[in-house]
Structures are given as structure tokens and as C-alpha cells.
Amino acid sequence: MLEQGVEESVRRLNNRRIDPFTGNEYSVELNPPKTEEIANRLVQRKEDESAIVKKRYNIWSSNV
């Protein structure tokens, strides 16, 4: 069972970025890209935005 609160889930997913060129995932907090070139092209997935993560978390937690 996942024992991670909504705020931690939001923080982690909100910090996730994708490199559209390579498909590699990065955490701007825990695993930032090694070069400025990579950092400049990173994008955040729409489903990783705070409001969407909270909504998904609430749906998940109500089904557990």
C-alpha cells in the first residue's frame, strides 16, 4: 500500500520533467539534468500539474 500523502505526491510529480528529445525523465529537485541544454528543453506533462495530481490522488484514495 502506498503510504505517501497528497502533498508529497503533488511535490514529486510537480517537479517531474520530460525531455521530449530523448524521453528521459528528470526531477528538477532530486535528479536535475546535467547540462543547461537539456534543462532548457524539458517540459512538464499536463497530468503532473498540481490540480490534476490532487484530483487523481483523491480518486485513487477513495478506491483503496
Secondary structure, DSSP 8 states (H G I E B T S, - for coil): -----HHHHHHHHHTEEE-TTT--EEETTTB--SSHHHHHH-B--GGGSHHHHHHHHHHHHHT-
